[in-house]
Amino acid sequence: MLRPSFLDFSQRMNRNPAVSMGLLLITLTCSILFSPIVMEYQSIGVTLFSCLMIASLVLTLGSLTENSPKIRLWLEITGTTIVILRAMVEFPNPPNWLPFFSLIASMLFHLGMMLMLIGHLFSVKPQAEKLLAAINFYLLTGITFSYLYLLVNLITPGAFDLAIQGISSWPDYLYFSFVTLTTLGYGDILPLSPLAQGLVSLEAIVGVLSPTVMIARFVGK
């Protein structure tokens, strides 16, 4: 008997990778734009928004992981884990470990999507699909590094010079991540610990090299 899943349902409804790439781009853009707004309000609306974003991401990835069963399983497990953990936040007296493990699951989910997009970029696909994959990969890089920064600051408090320390400060790390990725460097948030400084340097390098490599690949084709 075949095991039903969200991704199998998505695959039946949408077998066009280009459409999936476009939907993924819209979803990531909405996540970047609206997450900092809803995170300011500690209510069930935050959890509902997070669950809807993860569910839409999972539903989008059906045709994109058709030939990558391991990555699809990875995304199914981590995506389901995120929805469960973030729903548990609304329970009375949630455990202290809940935000930390929710952060880890979110980071693993986005890393899985990045691996999926890398495979798509270096496969035989139409150029339009590869262009959308490259844009999605760039956005996912900024989101994933924001989780890494937050994780570093939770493990070693004071790694960044932020007035508010904790999970609720994730929008600040998201903003800082994209400022670093695009090499704007406003300087309003500073990395203080050696590990934080190393990650910032790594993201800046990725921010410069990844568009260069992708453009070179497109021009070469």
N, CA, C and O of each residue as an XYZ file, in Angstrom:
884
protein
N       0.855     -1.195      0.000
C       0.000      0.000      0.000
C       0.889      1.243      0.000
O       1.843      1.338      0.772
N       0.565      2.184     -0.868
C       1.363      3.397     -0.953
C       1.055      4.304      0.222
O      -0.095      4.417      0.647
N       2.087      4.950      0.745
C       1.934      5.846      1.882
C       1.546      7.230      1.386
O       2.315      7.853      0.654
N       0.353      7.739      1.773
C      -0.043      9.077      1.323
C       0.801     10.139      2.003
O       1.281      9.933      3.118
N       0.984     11.257      1.350
C       1.741     12.357      1.934
C       1.316     13.648      1.282
O       0.686     13.652      0.224
N       1.674     14.763      1.936
C       1.378     16.072      1.376
C       2.043     16.252      0.022
O       1.453     16.825     -0.894
N       3.270     15.763     -0.105
C       4.015     15.969     -1.335
C       3.440     15.133     -2.476
O       3.435     15.578     -3.624
N       2.948     13.906     -2.169
C       2.310     13.104     -3.215
C       1.042     13.781     -3.712
O       0.745     13.766     -4.907
N       0.294     14.379     -2.781
C      -0.911     15.115     -3.166
C      -0.552     16.294     -4.055
O      -1.211     16.552     -5.062
N       0.518     17.019     -3.664
C       0.971     18.147     -4.472
C       1.419     17.703     -5.851
O       1.165     18.387     -6.843
N       2.088     16.557     -5.914
C       2.597     16.070     -7.191
C       1.465     15.754     -8.159
O       1.589     15.993     -9.361
N       0.358     15.216     -7.640
C      -0.784     14.923     -8.505
C      -1.436     16.196     -9.008
O      -1.904     16.250    -10.146
N      -1.470     17.227     -8.164
C      -2.144     18.468     -8.531
C      -1.279     19.352     -9.429
O      -1.802     20.101    -10.254
N       0.030     19.269     -9.270
C       0.897     20.201     -9.998
C       2.176     19.487    -10.403
O       3.041     19.230     -9.565
N       2.298     19.168    -11.678
C       3.474     18.468    -12.186
C       4.379     19.390    -12.995
O       5.283     18.908    -13.678
N       4.168     20.669    -12.937
C       4.967     21.624    -13.696
C       6.009     22.244    -12.775
O       5.654     23.044    -11.909
N       7.290     21.898    -12.934
C       8.325     22.444    -12.044
C       8.426     23.963    -12.116
O       8.714     24.607    -11.107
N       8.195     24.545    -13.287
C       8.286     26.000    -13.408
C       7.227     26.687    -12.544
O       7.505     27.695    -11.895
N       6.015     26.132    -12.541
C       4.958     26.688    -11.695
C       5.317     26.520    -10.221
O       5.099     27.426     -9.417
N       5.869     25.355     -9.870
C       6.285     25.119     -8.484
C       7.369     26.099     -8.061
O       7.346     26.608     -6.940
N       8.322     26.367     -8.957
C       9.371     27.335     -8.657
C       8.783     28.720     -8.433
O       9.206     29.440     -7.529
N       7.805     29.094     -9.257
C       7.164     30.391     -9.093
C       6.399     30.500     -7.787
O       6.448     31.531     -7.117
N       5.686     29.427     -7.422
C       4.955     29.423     -6.159
C       5.907     29.466     -4.976
O       5.634     30.126     -3.973
N       7.022     28.761     -5.094
C       8.022     28.789     -4.031
C       8.592     30.188     -3.861
O       8.810     30.635     -2.735
N       8.836     30.885     -4.964
C       9.353     32.248     -4.905
C       8.362     33.175     -4.217
O       8.753     34.004     -3.395
N       7.080     33.040     -4.547
C       6.044     33.870     -3.915
C       5.976     33.584     -2.419
O       5.867     34.503     -1.606
N       6.042     32.292     -2.060
C       5.957     31.910     -0.655
C       7.136     32.450      0.141
O       6.955     32.988      1.234
N       8.339     32.309     -0.397
C       9.525     32.813      0.303
C       9.486     34.330      0.441
O       9.851     34.872      1.484
N       9.043     35.012     -0.609
C       8.955     36.470     -0.563
C       7.967     36.923      0.509
O       8.243     37.854      1.267
N       6.814     36.258      0.566
C       5.824     36.589      1.598
C       6.377     36.313      2.987
O       6.133     37.078      3.920
N       7.120     35.223      3.125
C       7.716     34.891      4.422
C       8.682     35.981      4.871
O       8.678     36.375      6.038
N       9.507     36.468      3.949
C      10.479     37.508      4.285
C       9.793     38.823      4.624
O      10.202     39.520      5.554
N       8.754     39.163      3.873
C       8.090     40.452      4.056
C       7.215     40.503      5.302
O       7.195     41.511      6.008
N       6.487     39.410      5.575
C       5.454     39.456      6.607
C       5.849     38.814      7.928
O       5.228     39.092      8.954
N       6.878     37.951      7.925
C       7.289     37.328      9.192
C       7.696     38.354     10.244
O       7.276     38.228     11.394
N       8.500     39.368      9.900
C       8.855     40.358     10.935
C       7.639     41.093     11.499
O       7.658     41.537     12.646
N       6.581     41.220     10.694
C       5.389     41.936     11.165
C       4.607     41.087     12.157
O       4.272     41.551     13.247
N       4.313     39.831     11.779
C       3.485     38.995     12.643
C       4.244     38.530     13.874
O       3.624     38.232     14.895
N       5.587     38.458     13.806
C       6.359     38.028     14.969
C       6.286     39.027     16.115
O       6.633     38.696     17.249
N       5.831     40.265     15.827
C       5.707     41.259     16.882
C       4.526     40.963     17.799
O       4.450     41.495     18.907
N       3.611     40.123     17.345
C       2.408     39.845     18.108
C       2.433     38.393     18.571
O       2.319     37.485     17.749
N       2.578     38.161     19.864
C       2.639     36.817     20.422
C       1.210     36.310     20.611
O       0.638     36.441     21.693
N       0.649     35.742     19.576
C      -0.720     35.232     19.625
C      -0.814     34.002     18.749
O       0.161     33.587     18.123
N      -1.999     33.427     18.714
C      -2.203     32.241     17.889
C      -2.039     32.570     16.409
O      -1.774     31.681     15.600
N      -2.197     33.844     16.052
C      -2.014     34.249     14.661
C      -0.605     33.991     14.167
O      -0.411     33.655     12.999
N       0.395     34.146     15.050
C       1.783     33.881     14.677
C       1.968     32.410     14.345
O       2.574     32.064     13.331
N       1.438     31.539     15.212
C       1.549     30.106     14.976
C       0.800     29.700     13.720
O       1.301     28.899     12.931
N      -0.403     30.247     13.525
C      -1.183     29.920     12.339
C      -0.458     30.348     11.078
O      -0.427     29.608     10.094
N       0.133     31.553     11.101
C       0.884     32.032      9.938
C       2.068     31.126      9.644
O       2.323     30.791      8.487
N       2.795     30.727     10.685
C       3.958     29.862     10.505
C       3.547     28.515      9.911
O       4.204     28.011      9.000
N       2.466     27.935     10.423
C       2.003     26.639      9.920
C       1.556     26.741      8.466
O       1.828     25.845      7.667
N       0.871     27.831      8.121
C       0.413     28.007      6.741
C       1.599     28.175      5.795
O       1.578     27.657      4.678
N       2.635     28.897      6.234
C       3.805     29.088      5.391
C       4.520     27.765      5.144
O       4.898     27.461      4.012
N       4.708     26.973      6.209
C       5.383     25.691      6.052
C       4.550     24.748      5.196
O       5.089     24.050      4.337
N       3.226     24.721      5.425
C       2.365     23.844      4.635
C       2.404     24.220      3.165
O       2.447     23.339      2.306
N       2.389     25.512      2.856
C       2.426     25.937      1.454
C       3.768     25.592      0.820
O       3.829     25.240     -0.358
N       4.847     25.693      1.601
C       6.162     25.309      1.079
C       6.203     23.816      0.765
O       6.696     23.411     -0.288
N       5.683     23.002      1.680
C       5.686     21.557      1.464
C       4.842     21.197      0.250
O       5.245     20.359     -0.557
N       3.675     21.820      0.111
C       2.797     21.526     -1.014
C       3.415     21.966     -2.342
O       3.124     21.393     -3.392
N       4.266     22.983     -2.285
C       4.886     23.497     -3.503
C       5.957     22.557     -4.047
O       6.228     22.576     -5.247
N       6.573     21.735     -3.195
C       7.790     21.029     -3.564
C       7.554     19.654     -4.181
O       8.516     18.913     -4.389
N       6.308     19.286     -4.482
C       6.042     17.957     -4.999
C       6.791     17.620     -6.266
O       7.552     16.653     -6.296
N       6.590     18.395     -7.310
C       7.232     18.103     -8.591
C       8.729     18.391     -8.564
O       9.469     17.878     -9.403
N       9.181     19.195     -7.621
C      10.597     19.549     -7.565
C      11.436     18.456     -6.913
O      12.649     18.410     -7.115
N      10.815     17.584     -6.144
C      11.545     16.502     -5.474
C      11.154     15.134     -6.029
O      11.371     14.106     -5.387
N      10.577     15.135     -7.227
C      10.097     13.884     -7.812
C      11.221     12.875     -7.990
O      11.014     11.674     -7.817
N      12.414     13.359     -8.337
C      13.550     12.471     -8.565
C      14.531     12.458     -7.401
O      15.649     11.960     -7.535
N      14.120     13.001     -6.261
C      14.991     13.046     -5.081
C      14.218     12.543     -3.863
O      13.818     13.341     -3.015
N      14.003     11.236     -3.767
C      13.184     10.703     -2.666
C      13.766     10.974     -1.289
O      13.014     11.164     -0.334
N      15.097     10.995     -1.164
C      15.702     11.242      0.148
C      15.458     12.671      0.602
O      15.123     12.913      1.761
N      15.630     13.628     -0.324
C      15.371     15.023      0.029
C      13.889     15.232      0.314
O      13.532     15.995      1.212
N      13.020     14.556     -0.445
C      11.587     14.679     -0.209
C      11.216     14.158      1.171
O      10.407     14.771      1.869
N      11.795     13.037      1.571
C      11.532     12.497      2.902
C      12.048     13.455      3.971
O      11.386     13.684      4.983
N      13.234     14.013      3.737
C      13.812     15.010      4.653
C      12.844     16.180      4.841
O      12.581     16.594      5.970
N      12.318     16.711      3.740
C      11.416     17.853      3.813
C      10.096     17.481      4.474
O       9.527     18.284      5.214
N       9.606     16.277      4.216
C       8.367     15.837      4.857
C       8.524     15.768      6.376
O       7.672     16.251      7.122
N       9.622     15.162      6.819
C       9.841     14.976      8.256
C      10.046     16.315      8.952
O       9.403     16.596      9.963
N      10.950     17.150      8.408
C      11.239     18.427      9.055
C      10.054     19.383      8.965
O       9.780     20.113      9.918
N       9.346     19.391      7.831
C       8.182     20.260      7.700
C       7.081     19.882      8.667
O       6.481     20.752      9.299
N       6.807     18.584      8.792
C       5.793     18.124      9.744
C       6.212     18.436     11.173
O       5.380     18.820     11.996
N       7.504     18.272     11.473
C       8.008     18.570     12.812
C       7.822     20.038     13.160
O       7.450     20.367     14.287
N       8.078     20.924     12.201
C       7.913     22.362     12.442
C       6.467     22.695     12.774
O       6.196     23.439     13.717
N       5.532     22.140     11.994
C       4.119     22.427     12.226
C       3.698     21.957     13.618
O       2.980     22.667     14.322
N       4.141     20.763     14.015
C       3.777     20.220     15.325
C       4.373     21.068     16.446
O       3.682     21.415     17.403
N       5.663     21.400     16.325
C       6.323     22.161     17.389
C       5.744     23.558     17.537
O       5.565     24.043     18.654
N       5.449     24.210     16.413
C       4.917     25.566     16.504
C       3.472     25.562     16.991
O       3.025     26.537     17.596
N       2.734     24.481     16.737
C       1.391     24.368     17.294
C       1.440     24.166     18.806
O       0.550     24.613     19.530
N       2.492     23.487     19.276
C       2.646     23.233     20.708
C       2.940     24.504     21.493
O       2.772     24.537     22.712
N       3.379     25.547     20.801
C       3.672     26.810     21.486
C       2.422     27.364     22.157
O       2.510     28.026     23.190
N       1.251     27.093     21.568
C       0.000     27.620     22.103
C      -0.534     26.806     23.272
O      -1.526     27.195     23.889
N       0.117     25.664     23.594
C      -0.324     24.870     24.728
C      -0.007     25.610     26.029
O       0.925     26.414     26.070
N      -0.770     25.349     27.088
C      -0.427     25.955     28.389
C       0.934     25.451     28.876
O       1.221     24.255     28.834
N       1.752     26.377     29.332
C       3.078     26.068     29.870
C       3.911     25.201     28.916
O       4.266     24.074     29.262
N       4.226     25.713     27.722
C       5.055     24.931     26.794
C       6.453     24.735     27.365
O       6.940     25.603     28.091
N       7.113     23.621     27.058
C       8.450     23.358     27.609
C       9.477     24.359     27.107
O       9.317     24.953     26.040
N      10.527     24.537     27.884
C      11.557     25.520     27.543
C      12.344     25.138     26.293
O      12.877     26.006     25.602
N      12.417     23.830     26.003
C      13.200     23.380     24.866
C      12.486     23.578     23.536
O      13.093     23.414     22.477
N      11.202     23.928     23.579
C      10.396     23.988     22.366
C      10.920     24.993     21.337
O      11.061     24.625     20.171
N      11.216     26.239     21.709
C      11.729     27.195     20.710
C      13.035     26.751     20.075
O      13.247     26.943     18.877
N      13.911     26.156     20.879
C      15.215     25.738     20.363
C      15.058     24.652     19.297
O      15.659     24.743     18.226
N      14.260     23.636     19.584
C      14.086     22.553     18.625
C      13.272     22.992     17.406
O      13.466     22.465     16.310
N      12.368     23.947     17.589
C      11.651     24.513     16.449
C      12.606     25.240     15.515
O      12.469     25.177     14.293
N      13.573     25.930     16.104
C      14.596     26.622     15.322
C      15.447     25.623     14.537
O      15.724     25.835     13.357
N      15.862     24.532     15.195
C      16.672     23.510     14.526
C      15.901     22.890     13.364
O      16.452     22.701     12.280
N      14.623     22.573     13.590
C      13.808     21.965     12.537
C      13.640     22.917     11.358
O      13.703     22.491     10.204
N      13.427     24.201     11.637
C      13.282     25.186     10.560
C      14.556     25.296      9.742
O      14.509     25.381      8.515
N      15.697     25.294     10.425
C      16.972     25.400      9.734
C      17.219     24.176      8.846
O      17.680     24.317      7.713
N      16.916     22.984      9.351
C      17.092     21.765      8.566
C      16.148     21.730      7.373
O      16.518     21.259      6.298
N      14.927     22.227      7.560
C      13.964     22.263      6.459
C      14.472     23.152      5.329
O      14.411     22.770      4.161
N      14.969     24.327      5.670
C      15.449     25.244      4.643
C      16.745     24.746      4.000
O      16.974     24.974      2.812
N      17.587     24.073      4.773
C      18.787     23.471      4.187
C      18.411     22.395      3.174
O      19.051     22.273      2.129
N      17.381     21.618      3.478
C      16.909     20.616      2.529
C      16.428     21.239      1.233
O      16.687     20.708      0.153
N      15.730     22.361      1.331
C      15.271     23.041      0.123
C      16.453     23.576     -0.686
O      16.421     23.567     -1.917
N      17.491     24.041      0.003
C      18.668     24.535     -0.708
C      19.359     23.406     -1.469
O      19.804     23.600     -2.600
N      19.450     22.236     -0.856
C      20.037     21.084     -1.539
C      19.206     20.699     -2.760
O      19.747     20.364     -3.814
N      17.901     20.753     -2.604
C      17.027     20.437     -3.723
C      17.238     21.413     -4.884
O      17.261     21.005     -6.045
N      17.391     22.698     -4.568
C      17.577     23.709     -5.607
C      18.943     23.587     -6.270
O      19.074     23.830     -7.470
N      19.963     23.212     -5.499
C      21.287     23.007     -6.101
C      21.222     21.898     -7.140
O      21.769     22.032     -8.235
N      20.550     20.797     -6.794
C      20.394     19.710     -7.759
C      19.640     20.150     -8.993
O      19.936     19.699    -10.099
N      18.672     21.025     -8.816
C      17.901     21.527     -9.955
C      18.751     22.444    -10.830
O      18.634     22.429    -12.056
N      19.602     23.238    -10.195
C      20.430     24.173    -10.953
C      21.435     23.469    -11.857
O      21.715     23.932    -12.963
N      21.974     22.352    -11.384
C      23.023     21.661    -12.129
C      22.493     20.411    -12.832
O      23.213     19.428    -13.006
N      21.239     20.467    -13.226
C      20.641     19.381    -14.004
C      20.224     19.917    -15.368
O      20.334     21.112    -15.640
N      19.752     19.031    -16.207
C      19.306     19.434    -17.548
C      17.864     19.916    -17.439
O      16.928     19.120    -17.513
N      17.695     21.209    -17.265
C      16.380     21.824    -17.123
C      16.316     23.068    -17.997
O      17.354     23.620    -18.360
N      15.105     23.521    -18.342
C      14.980     24.787    -19.087
C      15.584     25.950    -18.312
O      15.591     25.955    -17.081
N      16.086     26.926    -19.043
C      16.768     28.060    -18.413
C      15.841     28.855    -17.498
O      16.280     29.371    -16.470
N      14.568     28.959    -17.862
C      13.628     29.710    -17.021
C      13.493     29.075    -15.644
O      13.433     29.778    -14.635
N      13.445     27.754    -15.602
C      13.353     27.050    -14.323
C      14.623     27.254    -13.507
O      14.564     27.444    -12.293
N      15.769     27.213    -14.176
C      17.033     27.406    -13.467
C      17.146     28.825    -12.914
O      17.691     29.028    -11.829
N      16.639     29.794    -13.646
C      16.673     31.173    -13.157
C      15.829     31.316    -11.896
O      16.255     31.949    -10.930
N      14.632     30.730    -11.903
C      13.790     30.761    -10.708
C      14.447     30.010     -9.557
O      14.363     30.436     -8.405
N      15.101     28.892     -9.867
C      15.803     28.127     -8.831
C      16.925     28.957     -8.218
O      17.138     28.916     -7.006
N      17.642     29.711     -9.050
C      18.741     30.549     -8.555
C      18.226     31.649     -7.626
O      18.841     31.930     -6.598
N      17.103     32.269     -7.982
C      16.524     33.320     -7.136
C      16.054     32.737     -5.812
O      16.299     33.314     -4.753
N      15.372     31.584     -5.873
C      14.916     30.929     -4.648
C      16.084     30.532     -3.754
O      16.013     30.672     -2.533
N      17.161     30.036     -4.367
C      18.342     29.653     -3.594
C      18.928     30.861     -2.871
O      19.339     30.755     -1.716
N      18.967     32.001     -3.541
C      19.518     33.214     -2.942
C      18.685     33.644     -1.739
O      19.234     34.003     -0.697
N      17.353     33.609     -1.881
C      16.482     33.982     -0.767
C      16.615     33.000      0.388
O      16.645     33.397      1.553
N      16.695     31.716      0.058
C      16.841     30.697      1.105
C      18.168     30.834      1.843
O      18.248     30.524      3.032
N      19.207     31.292      1.155
C      20.491     31.516      1.817
C      20.356     32.549      2.926
O      20.858     32.355      4.032
N      19.678     33.642      2.624
C      19.479     34.676      3.642
C      18.640     34.190      4.808
O      18.948     34.501      5.958
N      17.585     33.432      4.535
C      16.722     32.914      5.600
C      17.480     31.921      6.475
O      17.388     31.969      7.701
N      18.232     31.017      5.838
C      18.947     29.981      6.590
C      20.024     30.588      7.478
O      20.195     30.153      8.617
N      20.749     31.579      6.984
C      21.773     32.224      7.812
C      21.146     32.964      8.995
O      21.768     33.075     10.052
N      19.923     33.471      8.827
C      19.270     34.129      9.967
C      19.024     33.132     11.092
O      19.152     33.477     12.267
N      18.667     31.889     10.737
C      18.510     30.849     11.758
C      19.854     30.519     12.418
O      19.925     30.315     13.630
N      20.904     30.469     11.615
C      22.227     30.189     12.170
C      22.659     31.272     13.158
O      23.202     30.965     14.219
N      22.420     32.532     12.812
C      22.786     33.632     13.706
C      22.008     33.535     15.023
O      22.568     33.706     16.105
N      20.716     33.258     14.907
C      19.900     33.136     16.114
C      20.372     31.973     16.975
O      20.427     32.080     18.200
N      20.712     30.864     16.331
C      21.202     29.699     17.063
C      22.510     30.011     17.782
O      22.687     29.625     18.938
N      23.426     30.704     17.110
C      24.695     31.084     17.730
C      24.459     31.974     18.945
O      25.117     31.815     19.973
N      23.528     32.903     18.828
C      23.284     33.817     19.941
C      22.583     33.127     21.108
O      22.733     33.544     22.256
N      21.812     32.067     20.817
C      21.191     31.310     21.901
C      22.229     30.473     22.642
O      22.164     30.322     23.862
N      23.192     29.929     21.888
C      24.227     29.098     22.504
C      25.238     29.957     23.259
O      25.651     29.615     24.367
N      25.632     31.077     22.647
C      26.586     32.000     23.289
C      25.951     33.385     23.345
O      26.170     34.196     22.445
N      25.175     33.669     24.375
C      24.511     34.982     24.488
C      25.504     36.131     24.372
O      26.605     36.075     24.919
N      25.099     37.164     23.658
C      25.968     38.313     23.447
C      26.805     38.213     22.197
O      27.703     39.028     21.985
N      26.519     37.204     21.346
C      27.281     37.075     20.101
C      26.998     38.233     19.158
O      27.820     38.552     18.298
N      25.839     38.862     19.314
C      25.472     40.047     18.531
C      25.047     41.146     19.496
O      24.556     40.865     20.589
N      25.235     42.383     19.092
C      24.914     43.504     19.969
C      23.451     43.917     19.822
O      23.149     45.040     19.418
N      22.556     43.001     20.152
C      21.133     43.283     20.102
C      20.605     43.514     21.509
O      21.011     42.838     22.454
N      19.694     44.475     21.638
C      19.126     44.771     22.948
C      18.235     43.627     23.436
O      18.218     43.305     24.624
N      17.493     43.016     22.503
C      16.598     41.907     22.840
C      17.276     40.605     22.451
O      17.684     40.432     21.303
N      17.397     39.693     23.399
C      18.032     38.408     23.152
C      16.985     37.314     23.311
O      16.294     37.257     24.328
N      16.865     36.441     22.304
C      15.911     35.340     22.397
C      15.290     35.041     21.049
O      15.614     35.672     20.044
N      14.389     34.064     21.043
C      13.726     33.633     19.815
C      12.943     34.767     19.173
O      12.873     34.867     17.948
N      12.349     35.631     20.014
C      11.517     36.706     19.475
C      12.308     37.719     18.662
O      11.712     38.531     17.955
N      13.634     37.695     18.743
C      14.449     38.642     17.988
C      14.823     38.125     16.598
O      15.656     38.729     15.923
N      14.214     37.009     16.159
C      14.551     36.454     14.846
C      14.374     37.459     13.704
O      15.214     37.473     12.804
N      13.324     38.308     13.683
C      13.232     39.289     12.584
C      14.467     40.171     12.461
O      14.843     40.562     11.356
N      15.106     40.489     13.597
C      16.331     41.288     13.535
C      17.443     40.530     12.830
O      18.211     41.115     12.067
N      17.532     39.225     13.084
C      18.553     38.409     12.423
C      18.233     38.227     10.935
O      19.138     38.161     10.103
N      16.944     38.149     10.612
C      16.558     38.052      9.205
C      16.976     39.306      8.450
O      17.528     39.230      7.353
N      16.709     40.449      9.045
C      17.125     41.720      8.451
C      18.647     41.791      8.319
O      19.170     42.153      7.265
N      19.356     41.441      9.404
C      20.811     41.480      9.382
C      21.385     40.520      8.348
O      22.380     40.828      7.693
N      20.752     39.348      8.201
C      21.247     38.354      7.251
C      21.200     38.877      5.821
O      22.162     38.712      5.071
N      20.104     39.499      5.440
C      20.001     39.998      4.061
C      20.854     41.243      3.848
O      21.330     41.480      2.737
N      21.051     42.032      4.881
C      21.985     43.160      4.773
C      23.400     42.640      4.530
O      24.167     43.225      3.764
N      23.736     41.525      5.199
C      25.056     40.917      5.014
C      25.163     40.225      3.664
O      26.173     40.359      2.973
N      24.119     39.479      3.284
C      24.142     38.723      2.032
C      24.316     39.644      0.835
O      25.035     39.317     -0.109
N      23.668     40.779      0.876
C      23.762     41.736     -0.235
C      24.950     42.681     -0.089
O      25.132     43.580     -0.910
N      25.765     42.481      0.960
C      26.971     43.273      1.262
C      26.669     44.766      1.425
O      27.512     45.606      1.109
N      25.467     45.100      1.919
C      25.159     46.499      2.201
C      25.938     46.988      3.417
O      26.539     48.062      3.397
N      25.916     46.177      4.479
C      26.712     46.497      5.661
C      26.352     47.812      6.312
O      27.201     48.697      6.417
N      25.096     47.964      6.758
C      24.684     49.212      7.402
C      25.430     49.452      8.709
O      25.687     50.599      9.074
N      25.779     48.384      9.412
C      26.527     48.534     10.654
C      25.686     48.778     11.880
O      26.233     49.047     12.949
N      24.346     48.693     11.764
C      23.499     48.918     12.936
C      23.451     47.695     13.847
O      23.120     47.822     15.026
N      23.775     46.509     13.321
C      23.910     45.293     14.123
C      25.310     44.738     13.877
O      25.743     44.606     12.732
N      26.013     44.415     14.963
C      27.402     43.974     14.826
C      27.593     42.584     15.427
O      27.077     42.302     16.508
N      28.333     41.712     14.732
C      28.718     40.429     15.328
C      29.890     40.638     16.276
O      30.858     41.312     15.924
N      29.813     40.070     17.470
C      30.837     40.295     18.478
C      31.704     39.069     18.741
O      32.905     39.207     18.972
N      31.122     37.879     18.712
C      31.901     36.677     19.004
C      32.642     36.216     17.750
O      32.213     36.524     16.638
N      33.747     35.482     17.909
C      34.488     34.981     16.739
C      33.644     34.097     15.831
O      33.764     34.179     14.609
N      32.782     33.241     16.415
C      31.943     32.373     15.599
C      30.955     33.185     14.769
O      30.754     32.906     13.587
N      30.340     34.191     15.388
C      29.405     35.052     14.664
C      30.116     35.805     13.542
O      29.579     35.932     12.441
N      31.301     36.295     13.813
C      32.060     37.007     12.785
C      32.438     36.082     11.629
O      32.427     36.493     10.468
N      32.770     34.834     11.952
C      33.091     33.873     10.897
C      31.894     33.580     10.010
O      32.028     33.506      8.788
N      30.714     33.410     10.623
C      29.507     33.152      9.830
C      29.151     34.349      8.957
O      28.728     34.190      7.812
N      29.325     35.541      9.504
C      29.045     36.755      8.727
C      29.974     36.838      7.516
O      29.537     37.170      6.415
N      31.243     36.540      7.721
C      32.190     36.554      6.603
C      31.805     35.514      5.553
O      31.878     35.773      4.352
N      31.392     34.327      6.024
C      30.989     33.270      5.096
C      29.773     33.680      4.277
O      29.725     33.451      3.069
N      28.786     34.290      4.940
C      27.596     34.707      4.199
C      27.929     35.800      3.193
O      27.390     35.802      2.086
N      28.798     36.717      3.556
C      29.186     37.770      2.619
C      29.865     37.175      1.387
O      29.633     37.629      0.266
N      30.705     36.158      1.596
C      31.361     35.493      0.469
C      30.344     34.797     -0.416
O      30.397     34.901     -1.642
N      29.406     34.079      0.220
C      28.354     33.403     -0.549
C      27.510     34.422     -1.308
O      27.122     34.184     -2.452
N      27.228     35.550     -0.672
C      26.428     36.586     -1.317
C      27.079     37.167     -2.555
O      26.389     37.592     -3.482
N      28.403     37.188     -2.576
C      29.121     37.707     -3.741
C      29.320     36.619     -4.793
O      29.145     36.863     -5.987
N      29.687     35.418     -4.347
C      30.061     34.367     -5.292
C      28.865     33.678     -5.948
O      28.917     33.356     -7.135
N      27.789     33.450     -5.194
C      26.682     32.680     -5.765
C      26.054     33.369     -6.981
O      25.811     32.682     -7.973
N      25.773     34.682     -6.973
C      25.267     35.295     -8.202
C      26.284     35.238     -9.340
O      25.916     35.060    -10.501
N      27.573     35.391     -8.999
C      28.612     35.344    -10.033
C      28.650     33.982    -10.715
O      28.696     33.893    -11.942
N      28.630     32.918     -9.904
C      28.670     31.566    -10.458
C      27.425     31.276    -11.286
O      27.516     30.688    -12.364
N      26.270     31.685    -10.788
C      25.028     31.411    -11.505
C      24.959     32.176    -12.823
O      24.540     31.625    -13.842
N      25.371     33.447    -12.806
C      25.364     34.232    -14.044
C      26.331     33.627    -15.063
O      26.022     33.531    -16.250
N      27.511     33.219    -14.574
C      28.487     32.596    -15.467
C      27.933     31.314    -16.088
O      28.173     31.024    -17.261
N      27.192     30.556    -15.289
C      26.603     29.323    -15.806
C      25.551     29.612    -16.868
O      25.502     28.938    -17.897
N      24.710     30.609    -16.621
C      23.680     30.962    -17.585
C      24.296     31.479    -18.887
O      23.858     31.114    -19.978
N      25.322     32.338    -18.760
C      25.982     32.886    -19.950
C      26.685     31.786    -20.724
O      26.678     31.784    -21.955
N      27.301     30.835    -19.994
C      27.973     29.733    -20.643
C      27.038     28.844    -21.439
O      27.430     28.243    -22.439
N      25.762     28.767    -20.971
C      24.781     27.974    -21.708
C      24.285     28.693    -22.956
O      23.452     28.158    -23.687
